[in-house]
Amino acid sequence: MTATARSRRVNGSRKFALGACALALVALAPAAALAKKDDRNQPMNFSAKTTNAINAPNSVTTLTGNVKITQGTLLITGAKAEIHLDGDSQIARVVVTGAQAHIQQLDESNNLMQGDADKLDYDNINGIAVLTGNAKVTQQGRGQFNGDKITYNTDTSVITGESGNDGLVHGTFLPKPKPAAPAAPKPAATPAEGK
């Protein structure tokens, strides 16, 4: 079965509570580290063992068993997913539960962001992924964050976290790779003498 629902992007100011970790991430993040801008303008495709799909205003499509959802470079997988449409039949959010929920997406620099948790609530309109329960977000070449609840803003690459089982949010910032040293020049070949 193929179901088509429009996806839209809403621009506007957003306020987020930023922890010290998130502020440090913003300071270290390159300006181009944003999700592919065109992803939310692409069709959302899905596959699953079973589906109960409807493309109507304010409806929910339920997918179960080996769920795979794609939209541009965005990939969401899990055991069960609900795709929520708003009053205009726009894809508003995707909620994944059951076995390990997974999300991944390329940024404008083609660096991969991956997130795993017990539950994923992805706001498709604002580009915000909320991962709860054993949450982990990894940004290729930039670092990894673990906590009980991690919020990842795909527009800004800002990560906020709440404490996990040990009462702490854990994170690792990777150092920026240094450019390779230029190779030493090779001596110029000289013509053989006496020939």
Backbone as JSON Lines, residues from 0, in Angstrom:
{"i":0,"aa":"M","n":[0.84,-1.17,0.0],"ca":[0.0,0.0,0.0],"c":[0.88,1.23,0.0]}
{"i":1,"aa":"T","n":[0.51,2.22,-0.74],"ca":[1.23,3.47,-0.76],"c":[0.3,4.57,-0.3]}
{"i":2,"aa":"A","n":[0.73,5.32,0.67],"ca":[-0.05,6.45,1.16],"c":[0.8,7.69,0.98]}
{"i":3,"aa":"T","n":[0.2,8.74,0.53],"ca":[0.94,9.98,0.31],"c":[0.33,11.07,1.17]}
{"i":4,"aa":"A","n":[1.17,11.72,1.91],"ca":[0.73,12.86,2.71],"c":[1.75,13.96,2.49]}
{"i":5,"aa":"R","n":[1.29,15.15,2.4],"ca":[2.19,16.27,2.19],"c":[2.97,16.54,3.47]}
{"i":6,"aa":"S","n":[4.15,17.06,3.28],"ca":[4.99,17.45,4.41],"c":[5.26,18.93,4.27]}
{"i":7,"aa":"R","n":[5.24,19.61,5.37],"ca":[5.54,21.04,5.28],"c":[6.51,21.43,6.37]}
{"i":8,"aa":"R","n":[7.1,22.56,6.14],"ca":[8.07,23.09,7.08],"c":[7.56,24.44,7.54]}
{"i":9,"aa":"V","n":[7.57,24.65,8.81],"ca":[7.11,25.92,9.36],"c":[8.32,26.68,9.85]}
{"i":10,"aa":"N","n":[8.51,27.89,9.37],"ca":[9.6,28.73,9.83],"c":[9.1,29.62,10.94]}
{"i":11,"aa":"G","n":[9.98,30.02,11.79],"ca":[9.6,30.9,12.88],"c":[10.61,30.78,13.98]}
{"i":12,"aa":"S","n":[10.5,31.64,14.95],"ca":[11.46,31.59,16.05],"c":[11.09,30.48,17.0]}
{"i":13,"aa":"R","n":[12.11,29.84,17.52],"ca":[11.92,28.75,18.47],"c":[12.82,29.01,19.66]}
{"i":14,"aa":"K","n":[12.3,28.76,20.83],"ca":[13.08,28.96,22.04],"c":[13.37,27.6,22.65]}
{"i":15,"aa":"F","n":[14.59,27.39,23.06],"ca":[14.97,26.12,23.64],"c":[15.79,26.38,24.9]}
{"i":16,"aa":"A","n":[15.58,25.57,25.87],"ca":[16.39,25.62,27.08],"c":[17.72,24.96,26.75]}
{"i":17,"aa":"L","n":[18.79,25.72,26.86],"ca":[20.09,25.19,26.5],"c":[20.91,24.97,27.75]}
{"i":18,"aa":"G","n":[21.47,23.81,27.87],"ca":[22.39,23.51,28.96],"c":[23.79,23.89,28.54]}
{"i":19,"aa":"A","n":[24.71,23.79,29.46],"ca":[26.1,24.12,29.16],"c":[26.64,23.25,28.04]}
{"i":20,"aa":"C","n":[26.23,22.01,28.02],"ca":[26.69,21.09,26.97],"c":[26.21,21.55,25.6]}
{"i":21,"aa":"A","n":[24.95,21.96,25.52],"ca":[24.41,22.41,24.24],"c":[25.09,23.69,23.79]}
{"i":22,"aa":"L","n":[25.38,24.6,24.72],"ca":[26.05,25.84,24.35],"c":[27.45,25.55,23.82]}
{"i":23,"aa":"A","n":[28.12,24.61,24.45],"ca":[29.46,24.25,23.97],"c":[29.37,23.63,22.58]}
{"i":24,"aa":"L","n":[28.35,22.83,22.36],"ca":[28.17,22.21,21.05],"c":[27.96,23.26,19.98]}
{"i":25,"aa":"V","n":[27.14,24.26,20.27],"ca":[26.88,25.33,19.3],"c":[28.17,26.08,18.99]}
{"i":26,"aa":"A","n":[28.98,26.32,20.01],"ca":[30.22,27.04,19.81],"c":[31.19,26.25,18.94]}
{"i":27,"aa":"L","n":[31.15,24.92,19.07],"ca":[32.06,24.08,18.3],"c":[31.52,23.68,16.94]}
{"i":28,"aa":"A","n":[30.22,23.84,16.74],"ca":[29.58,23.35,15.52],"c":[29.89,24.24,14.33]}
{"i":29,"aa":"P","n":[30.23,23.65,13.19],"ca":[30.42,24.46,11.99],"c":[29.06,24.98,11.52]}
{"i":30,"aa":"A","n":[29.07,26.11,10.87],"ca":[27.82,26.74,10.44],"c":[27.02,25.87,9.5]}
{"i":31,"aa":"A","n":[27.67,25.0,8.74],"ca":[26.95,24.19,7.76],"c":[26.4,22.89,8.32]}
{"i":32,"aa":"A","n":[26.5,22.67,9.62],"ca":[26.08,21.38,10.2],"c":[24.58,21.34,10.46]}
{"i":33,"aa":"L","n":[23.81,21.51,9.45],"ca":[22.36,21.47,9.56],"c":[21.84,20.31,8.74]}
{"i":34,"aa":"A","n":[20.68,19.8,9.12],"ca":[20.09,18.7,8.35],"c":[19.87,19.14,6.92]}
{"i":35,"aa":"K","n":[19.83,18.18,6.02],"ca":[19.55,18.5,4.63],"c":[18.27,19.31,4.57]}
{"i":36,"aa":"K","n":[18.39,20.52,4.07],"ca":[17.26,21.45,4.07],"c":[16.08,20.95,3.26]}
{"i":37,"aa":"D","n":[16.34,20.14,2.27],"ca":[15.28,19.71,1.38],"c":[14.56,18.44,1.86]}
{"i":38,"aa":"D","n":[15.07,17.77,2.89],"ca":[14.49,16.49,3.32],"c":[12.99,16.58,3.61]}
{"i":39,"aa":"R","n":[12.57,17.58,4.36],"ca":[11.15,17.66,4.74],"c":[10.24,18.07,3.59]}
{"i":40,"aa":"N","n":[10.82,18.43,2.46],"ca":[10.03,18.73,1.27],"c":[9.9,17.52,0.36]}
{"i":41,"aa":"Q","n":[10.5,16.4,0.76],"ca":[10.46,15.16,-0.01],"c":[9.27,14.3,0.44]}
{"i":42,"aa":"P","n":[8.82,13.37,-0.42],"ca":[7.77,12.43,0.01],"c":[8.28,11.57,1.16]}
{"i":43,"aa":"M","n":[7.39,11.19,2.06],"ca":[7.73,10.26,3.12],"c":[7.25,8.87,2.7]}
{"i":44,"aa":"N","n":[8.17,7.93,2.63],"ca":[7.86,6.55,2.24],"c":[7.99,5.65,3.46]}
{"i":45,"aa":"F","n":[7.19,4.58,3.49],"ca":[7.29,3.64,4.6],"c":[7.1,2.22,4.12]}
{"i":46,"aa":"S","n":[7.63,1.28,4.94],"ca":[7.36,-0.14,4.75],"c":[7.26,-0.75,6.14]}
{"i":47,"aa":"A","n":[6.44,-1.78,6.26],"ca":[6.24,-2.48,7.53],"c":[5.55,-3.8,7.24]}
{"i":48,"aa":"K","n":[5.54,-4.7,8.23],"ca":[4.83,-5.98,8.04],"c":[3.33,-5.75,7.98]}
{"i":49,"aa":"T","n":[2.81,-4.84,8.81],"ca":[1.38,-4.52,8.75],"c":[1.2,-3.02,8.84]}
{"i":50,"aa":"T","n":[0.11,-2.56,8.26],"ca":[-0.2,-1.14,8.32],"c":[-1.7,-0.93,8.41]}
{"i":51,"aa":"N","n":[-2.04,0.12,9.11],"ca":[-3.41,0.6,9.18],"c":[-3.32,2.07,8.79]}
{"i":52,"aa":"A","n":[-3.39,2.34,7.49],"ca":[-3.09,3.67,6.97],"c":[-4.34,4.4,6.53]}
{"i":53,"aa":"I","n":[-4.33,5.69,6.79],"ca":[-5.38,6.58,6.31],"c":[-4.74,7.93,6.04]}
{"i":54,"aa":"N","n":[-5.1,8.52,4.92],"ca":[-4.58,9.84,4.56],"c":[-5.74,10.82,4.64]}
{"i":55,"aa":"A","n":[-6.0,11.27,5.87],"ca":[-7.11,12.19,6.13],"c":[-6.67,13.17,7.21]}
{"i":56,"aa":"P","n":[-7.29,14.34,7.26],"ca":[-6.93,15.31,8.3],"c":[-7.05,14.7,9.69]}
{"i":57,"aa":"N","n":[-6.1,15.07,10.55],"ca":[-6.09,14.65,11.96],"c":[-6.19,13.14,12.12]}
{"i":58,"aa":"S","n":[-5.45,12.41,11.31],"ca":[-5.48,10.95,11.38],"c":[-4.13,10.4,11.81]}
{"i":59,"aa":"V","n":[-4.13,9.12,12.15],"ca":[-2.9,8.43,12.56],"c":[-2.79,7.14,11.76]}
{"i":60,"aa":"T","n":[-1.65,6.96,11.11],"ca":[-1.34,5.71,10.42],"c":[-0.45,4.9,11.34]}
{"i":61,"aa":"T","n":[-0.81,3.63,11.56],"ca":[-0.03,2.77,12.45],"c":[0.7,1.72,11.62]}
{"i":62,"aa":"L","n":[2.0,1.59,11.86],"ca":[2.85,0.62,11.18],"c":[3.44,-0.3,12.23]}
{"i":63,"aa":"T","n":[3.46,-1.61,11.98],"ca":[4.07,-2.54,12.93],"c":[4.93,-3.56,12.19]}
{"i":64,"aa":"G","n":[6.01,-3.95,12.85],"ca":[6.9,-4.98,12.33],"c":[7.89,-4.48,11.3]}
{"i":65,"aa":"N","n":[9.17,-4.44,11.67],"ca":[10.24,-4.02,10.75],"c":[9.91,-2.72,10.05]}
{"i":66,"aa":"V","n":[9.53,-1.73,10.82],"ca":[9.14,-0.43,10.27],"c":[10.37,0.29,9.71]}
{"i":67,"aa":"K","n":[10.2,0.83,8.51],"ca":[11.23,1.64,7.88],"c":[10.53,2.83,7.23]}
{"i":68,"aa":"I","n":[10.96,4.03,7.63],"ca":[10.39,5.27,7.11],"c":[11.54,6.1,6.55]}
{"i":69,"aa":"T","n":[11.38,6.59,5.31],"ca":[12.41,7.43,4.71],"c":[11.78,8.72,4.18]}
{"i":70,"aa":"Q","n":[12.58,9.78,4.23],"ca":[12.19,11.07,3.67],"c":[13.48,11.81,3.35]}
{"i":71,"aa":"G","n":[13.87,11.82,2.09],"ca":[15.16,12.38,1.71],"c":[16.26,11.55,2.36]}
{"i":72,"aa":"T","n":[17.17,12.19,3.11],"ca":[18.24,11.44,3.79],"c":[17.8,10.95,5.17]}
{"i":73,"aa":"L","n":[16.6,11.31,5.6],"ca":[16.08,10.87,6.9],"c":[15.68,9.41,6.84]}
{"i":74,"aa":"L","n":[16.11,8.64,7.83],"ca":[15.73,7.23,7.96],"c":[15.29,7.01,9.4]}
{"i":75,"aa":"I","n":[14.1,6.44,9.58],"ca":[13.59,6.08,10.9],"c":[13.21,4.61,10.85]}
{"i":76,"aa":"T","n":[13.65,3.84,11.87],"ca":[13.31,2.43,11.94],"c":[12.86,2.08,13.36]}
{"i":77,"aa":"G","n":[12.13,0.98,13.48],"ca":[11.69,0.51,14.79],"c":[10.68,-0.6,14.65]}
{"i":78,"aa":"A","n":[10.11,-1.01,15.79],"ca":[9.13,-2.09,15.8],"c":[7.73,-1.6,15.49]}
{"i":79,"aa":"K","n":[7.38,-0.41,15.98],"ca":[6.04,0.14,15.77],"c":[6.15,1.65,15.58]}
{"i":80,"aa":"A","n":[5.41,2.19,14.63],"ca":[5.43,3.63,14.4],"c":[4.01,4.14,14.16]}
{"i":81,"aa":"E","n":[3.79,5.35,14.6],"ca":[2.54,6.06,14.31],"c":[2.91,7.34,13.57]}
{"i":82,"aa":"I","n":[2.32,7.52,12.39],"ca":[2.52,8.74,11.61],"c":[1.28,9.59,11.79]}
{"i":83,"aa":"H","n":[1.46,10.76,12.4],"ca":[0.35,11.66,12.72],"c":[0.22,12.74,11.65]}
{"i":84,"aa":"L","n":[-0.97,12.89,11.08],"ca":[-1.26,13.96,10.14],"c":[-2.02,15.05,10.87]}
{"i":85,"aa":"D","n":[-1.75,16.31,10.5],"ca":[-2.46,17.42,11.13],"c":[-3.75,17.72,10.37]}
{"i":86,"aa":"G","n":[-4.4,18.82,10.71],"ca":[-5.68,19.18,10.1],"c":[-5.62,19.44,8.61]}
{"i":87,"aa":"D","n":[-4.42,19.7,8.09],"ca":[-4.23,19.92,6.65],"c":[-3.68,18.68,5.96]}
{"i":88,"aa":"S","n":[-3.73,17.53,6.63],"ca":[-3.17,16.27,6.13],"c":[-1.68,16.37,5.88]}
{"i":89,"aa":"Q","n":[-0.99,17.19,6.67],"ca":[0.46,17.31,6.62],"c":[1.06,16.35,7.63]}
{"i":90,"aa":"I","n":[2.2,15.78,7.33],"ca":[2.88,14.89,8.27],"c":[3.4,15.76,9.41]}
{"i":91,"aa":"A","n":[2.78,15.62,10.57],"ca":[3.15,16.44,11.72],"c":[4.23,15.79,12.57]}
{"i":92,"aa":"R","n":[4.08,14.49,12.86],"ca":[5.07,13.81,13.69],"c":[5.03,12.31,13.46]}
{"i":93,"aa":"V","n":[6.14,11.69,13.86],"ca":[6.29,10.25,13.79],"c":[6.73,9.79,15.17]}
{"i":94,"aa":"V","n":[5.99,8.84,15.76],"ca":[6.33,8.3,17.07],"c":[6.66,6.83,16.91]}
{"i":95,"aa":"V","n":[7.87,6.44,17.32],"ca":[8.34,5.07,17.18],"c":[8.54,4.48,18.58]}
{"i":96,"aa":"T","n":[7.96,3.3,18.82],"ca":[8.08,2.62,20.11],"c":[8.39,1.15,19.86]}
{"i":97,"aa":"G","n":[8.51,0.41,20.94],"ca":[8.81,-1.02,20.83],"c":[10.29,-1.24,20.91]}
{"i":98,"aa":"A","n":[10.8,-2.16,20.08],"ca":[12.24,-2.41,20.07],"c":[12.97,-1.13,19.69]}
{"i":99,"aa":"Q","n":[14.24,-1.15,19.81],"ca":[15.07,0.03,19.61],"c":[14.61,0.93,18.47]}
{"i":100,"aa":"A","n":[14.23,2.16,18.81],"ca":[13.87,3.16,17.81],"c":[15.16,3.8,17.3]}
{"i":101,"aa":"H","n":[15.23,4.04,16.0],"ca":[16.46,4.57,15.39],"c":[16.09,5.68,14.42]}
{"i":102,"aa":"I","n":[16.92,6.74,14.43],"ca":[16.78,7.84,13.46],"c":[18.18,8.17,12.97]}
{"i":103,"aa":"Q","n":[18.27,8.51,11.68],"ca":[19.53,9.0,11.15],"c":[19.24,9.96,10.01]}
{"i":104,"aa":"Q","n":[20.17,10.9,9.8],"ca":[20.0,11.91,8.77],"c":[21.34,12.54,8.46]}
{"i":105,"aa":"L","n":[21.55,12.91,7.21],"ca":[22.76,13.63,6.82],"c":[22.54,15.13,7.01]}
{"i":106,"aa":"D","n":[23.62,15.84,7.37],"ca":[23.53,17.29,7.41],"c":[24.0,17.85,6.07]}
{"i":107,"aa":"E","n":[24.01,19.15,5.94],"ca":[24.39,19.78,4.67],"c":[25.83,19.48,4.26]}
{"i":108,"aa":"S","n":[26.68,19.08,5.22],"ca":[28.06,18.71,4.93],"c":[28.21,17.21,4.73]}
{"i":109,"aa":"N","n":[27.08,16.49,4.62],"ca":[27.05,15.04,4.46],"c":[27.64,14.28,5.64]}
{"i":110,"aa":"N","n":[27.58,14.87,6.85],"ca":[27.95,14.17,8.07],"c":[26.69,13.5,8.61]}
{"i":111,"aa":"L","n":[26.84,12.3,9.12],"ca":[25.72,11.51,9.58],"c":[25.42,11.75,11.05]}
{"i":112,"aa":"M","n":[24.14,12.01,11.37],"ca":[23.65,12.05,12.75],"c":[22.85,10.78,12.93]}
{"i":113,"aa":"Q","n":[23.09,10.06,14.04],"ca":[22.33,8.86,14.35],"c":[21.84,8.94,15.79]}
{"i":114,"aa":"G","n":[20.6,8.48,16.01],"ca":[20.05,8.46,17.36],"c":[19.33,7.15,17.61]}
{"i":115,"aa":"D","n":[19.46,6.64,18.83],"ca":[18.79,5.41,19.24],"c":[18.2,5.61,20.62]}
{"i":116,"aa":"A","n":[17.03,5.02,20.86],"ca":[16.37,5.12,22.16],"c":[15.25,4.1,22.23]}
{"i":117,"aa":"D","n":[14.63,4.01,23.41],"ca":[13.45,3.15,23.56],"c":[12.25,3.74,22.86]}
{"i":118,"aa":"K","n":[12.2,5.09,22.79],"ca":[11.08,5.78,22.13],"c":[11.63,6.99,21.38]}
{"i":119,"aa":"L","n":[11.08,7.22,20.2],"ca":[11.45,8.37,19.38],"c":[10.19,9.13,19.03]}
{"i":120,"aa":"D","n":[10.18,10.43,19.28],"ca":[9.07,11.3,18.89],"c":[9.67,12.37,17.99]}
{"i":121,"aa":"Y","n":[9.43,12.25,16.67],"ca":[10.02,13.17,15.71],"c":[8.97,14.15,15.21]}
{"i":122,"aa":"D","n":[9.2,15.43,15.48],"ca":[8.34,16.52,15.03],"c":[8.79,16.87,13.61]}
{"i":123,"aa":"N","n":[8.03,16.43,12.61],"ca":[8.41,16.61,11.22],"c":[8.27,18.05,10.75]}
{"i":124,"aa":"I","n":[7.43,18.82,11.39],"ca":[7.24,20.21,10.99],"c":[8.4,21.08,11.44]}
{"i":125,"aa":"N","n":[8.85,20.88,12.7],"ca":[9.92,21.7,13.26],"c":[11.29,21.03,13.23]}
{"i":126,"aa":"G","n":[11.35,19.76,12.82],"ca":[12.63,19.07,12.72],"c":[13.27,18.77,14.06]}
{"i":127,"aa":"I","n":[12.47,18.37,15.04],"ca":[12.99,18.1,16.38],"c":[12.73,16.65,16.74]}
{"i":128,"aa":"A","n":[13.79,15.94,17.09],"ca":[13.69,14.53,17.5],"c":[13.89,14.46,19.01]}
{"i":129,"aa":"V","n":[12.92,13.85,19.71],"ca":[13.02,13.65,21.15],"c":[13.19,12.15,21.37]}
{"i":130,"aa":"L","n":[14.32,11.76,21.91],"ca":[14.64,10.35,22.16],"c":[14.59,10.12,23.67]}
{"i":131,"aa":"T","n":[13.8,9.15,24.13],"ca":[13.68,8.89,25.56],"c":[13.95,7.41,25.86]}
{"i":132,"aa":"G","n":[14.55,7.18,27.0],"ca":[14.88,5.84,27.45],"c":[16.14,5.33,26.79]}
{"i":133,"aa":"N","n":[17.25,5.31,27.53],"ca":[18.54,4.84,27.0],"c":[18.89,5.56,25.71]}
{"i":134,"aa":"A","n":[18.74,6.86,25.7],"ca":[18.94,7.65,24.48],"c":[20.42,7.9,24.2]}
{"i":135,"aa":"K","n":[20.75,7.84,22.91],"ca":[22.11,8.12,22.46],"c":[22.02,8.83,21.12]}
{"i":136,"aa":"V","n":[22.75,9.92,20.97],"ca":[22.85,10.64,19.7],"c":[24.32,10.77,19.36]}
{"i":137,"aa":"T","n":[24.68,10.39,18.14],"ca":[26.06,10.48,17.67],"c":[26.08,11.36,16.43]}
{"i":138,"aa":"Q","n":[26.98,12.33,16.43],"ca":[27.18,13.2,15.28],"c":[28.54,12.87,14.69]}
{"i":139,"aa":"Q","n":[28.56,12.43,13.45],"ca":[29.79,12.01,12.8],"c":[30.85,13.1,12.87]}
{"i":140,"aa":"G","n":[32.01,12.73,13.39],"ca":[33.13,13.66,13.46],"c":[33.0,14.73,14.52]}
{"i":141,"aa":"R","n":[31.89,14.71,15.29],"ca":[31.68,15.78,16.27],"c":[31.51,15.27,17.69]}
{"i":142,"aa":"G","n":[30.88,14.11,17.89],"ca":[30.76,13.61,19.25],"c":[29.54,12.75,19.47]}
{"i":143,"aa":"Q","n":[29.36,12.37,20.75],"ca":[28.26,11.49,21.14],"c":[27.69,11.97,22.47]}
{"i":144,"aa":"F","n":[26.35,11.8,22.64],"ca":[25.67,12.22,23.84],"c":[24.73,11.11,24.3]}
{"i":145,"aa":"N","n":[24.71,10.84,25.61],"ca":[23.86,9.81,26.18],"c":[23.08,10.39,27.35]}
{"i":146,"aa":"G","n":[21.84,9.95,27.52],"ca":[21.04,10.38,28.66],"c":[19.7,9.68,28.64]}
{"i":147,"aa":"D","n":[18.87,9.98,29.63],"ca":[17.54,9.39,29.67],"c":[16.65,10.02,28.61]}
{"i":148,"aa":"K","n":[16.86,11.3,28.35],"ca":[16.09,12.01,27.33],"c":[17.03,12.96,26.6]}
{"i":149,"aa":"I","n":[17.07,12.84,25.28],"ca":[17.89,13.72,24.46],"c":[17.02,14.32,23.38]}
{"i":150,"aa":"T","n":[17.11,15.63,23.24],"ca":[16.38,16.35,22.2],"c":[17.4,16.85,21.18]}
{"i":151,"aa":"Y","n":[17.15,16.54,19.91],"ca":[18.06,16.93,18.83],"c":[17.29,17.78,17.84]}
{"i":152,"aa":"N","n":[17.75,18.99,17.61],"ca":[17.14,19.91,16.65],"c":[17.89,19.76,15.33]}
{"i":153,"aa":"T","n":[17.22,19.2,14.32],"ca":[17.88,18.97,13.04],"c":[18.19,20.26,12.29]}
{"i":154,"aa":"D","n":[17.51,21.36,12.62],"ca":[17.78,22.63,11.96],"c":[19.04,23.3,12.49]}
{"i":155,"aa":"T","n":[19.31,23.16,13.78],"ca":[20.43,23.86,14.41],"c":[21.53,22.94,14.9]}
{"i":156,"aa":"S","n":[21.29,21.63,14.92],"ca":[22.21,20.63,15.48],"c":[22.4,20.79,16.99]}
{"i":157,"aa":"V","n":[21.52,21.52,17.64],"ca":[21.61,21.7,19.09],"c":[21.04,20.46,19.78]}
{"i":158,"aa":"I","n":[21.77,19.99,20.78],"ca":[21.37,18.83,21.56],"c":[21.16,19.27,23.0]}
{"i":159,"aa":"T","n":[20.03,18.88,23.58],"ca":[19.81,19.07,25.01],"c":[19.56,17.71,25.62]}
{"i":160,"aa":"G","n":[19.93,17.54,26.88],"ca":[19.79,16.24,27.5],"c":[19.33,16.34,28.93]}
{"i":161,"aa":"E","n":[18.73,15.25,29.41],"ca":[18.33,15.11,30.8],"c":[18.97,13.86,31.36]}
{"i":162,"aa":"S","n":[19.14,13.84,32.68],"ca":[19.91,12.79,33.33],"c":[19.4,11.4,33.07]}
{"i":163,"aa":"G","n":[20.36,10.47,33.08],"ca":[20.06,9.06,32.88],"c":[20.03,8.33,34.2]}
{"i":164,"aa":"N","n":[20.25,7.04,34.15],"ca":[20.17,6.19,35.34],"c":[21.15,6.6,36.43]}
{"i":165,"aa":"D","n":[22.31,7.09,36.04],"ca":[23.29,7.48,37.06],"c":[23.15,8.95,37.44]}
{"i":166,"aa":"G","n":[22.09,9.62,36.96],"ca":[21.85,11.01,37.31],"c":[22.66,12.0,36.51]}
{"i":167,"aa":"L","n":[23.32,11.55,35.44],"ca":[24.18,12.43,34.65],"c":[23.86,12.3,33.17]}
{"i":168,"aa":"V","n":[24.08,13.37,32.44],"ca":[24.08,13.33,30.98],"c":[25.54,13.19,30.58]}
{"i":169,"aa":"H","n":[25.82,12.28,29.67],"ca":[27.2,12.04,29.25],"c":[27.39,12.54,27.83]}
{"i":170,"aa":"G","n":[28.55,13.09,27.57],"ca":[28.84,13.56,26.22],"c":[30.32,13.5,25.93]}
{"i":171,"aa":"T","n":[30.63,13.44,24.67],"ca":[32.01,13.45,24.2],"c":[32.1,14.37,23.0]}
{"i":172,"aa":"F","n":[32.99,15.35,23.06],"ca":[33.26,16.2,21.9],"c":[34.53,15.68,21.26]}
{"i":173,"aa":"L","n":[34.5,15.45,19.97],"ca":[35.69,15.01,19.25],"c":[36.48,16.22,18.79]}
{"i":174,"aa":"P","n":[37.82,16.14,18.86],"ca":[38.62,17.26,18.37],"c":[38.48,17.36,16.85]}
{"i":175,"aa":"K","n":[38.61,18.57,16.36],"ca":[38.55,18.78,14.92],"c":[39.81,18.19,14.31]}
{"i":176,"aa":"P","n":[39.65,17.37,13.26],"ca":[40.85,16.78,12.64],"c":[41.76,17.86,12.08]}
{"i":177,"aa":"K","n":[43.07,17.65,12.27],"ca":[44.05,18.6,11.75],"c":[44.33,18.24,10.3]}
{"i":178,"aa":"P","n":[44.57,19.25,9.47],"ca":[44.88,18.95,8.08],"c":[46.18,18.15,8.0]}
{"i":179,"aa":"A","n":[46.27,17.29,7.01],"ca":[47.46,16.48,6.82],"c":[48.63,17.38,6.44]}
{"i":180,"aa":"A","n":[49.8,17.04,6.95],"ca":[51.0,17.81,6.62],"c":[51.34,17.59,5.15]}
{"i":181,"aa":"P","n":[51.77,18.65,4.48],"ca":[52.11,18.48,3.06],"c":[53.3,17.52,2.93]}
{"i":182,"aa":"A","n":[53.26,16.74,1.88],"ca":[54.34,15.78,1.62],"c":[55.61,16.53,1.26]}
{"i":183,"aa":"A","n":[56.75,16.0,1.69],"ca":[58.04,16.63,1.37],"c":[58.26,16.52,-0.13]}
{"i":184,"aa":"P","n":[58.79,17.59,-0.73],"ca":[59.03,17.54,-2.17],"c":[60.08,16.48,-2.51]}
{"i":185,"aa":"K","n":[59.87,15.8,-3.6],"ca":[60.82,14.78,-4.06],"c":[61.93,15.47,-4.83]}
{"i":186,"aa":"P","n":[63.16,14.94,-4.69],"ca":[64.25,15.58,-5.46],"c":[64.0,15.41,-6.95]}
{"i":187,"aa":"A","n":[64.4,16.41,-7.69],"ca":[64.22,16.38,-9.15],"c":[65.14,15.32,-9.75]}
{"i":188,"aa":"A","n":[64.64,14.61,-10.7],"ca":[65.43,13.59,-11.38],"c":[66.46,14.27,-12.26]}
{"i":189,"aa":"T","n":[67.67,13.76,-12.25],"ca":[68.7,14.33,-13.11],"c":[68.98,13.35,-14.24]}
{"i":190,"aa":"P","n":[69.25,13.88,-15.45],"ca":[69.56,12.96,-16.57],"c":[70.86,12.2,-16.27]}
{"i":191,"aa":"A","n":[70.92,10.98,-16.72],"ca":[72.09,10.16,-16.5],"c":[73.27,10.77,-17.25]}
{"i":192,"aa":"E","n":[74.43,10.83,-16.58],"ca":[75.6,11.45,-17.18],"c":[76.33,10.45,-18.09]}
{"i":193,"aa":"G","n":[76.94,10.96,-19.16],"ca":[77.77,10.15,-20.04],"c":[76.96,9.36,-21.07]}
{"i":194,"aa":"K","n":[75.74,9.59,-21.25],"ca":[74.98,8.86,-22.26],"c":[74.72,9.72,-23.42]}
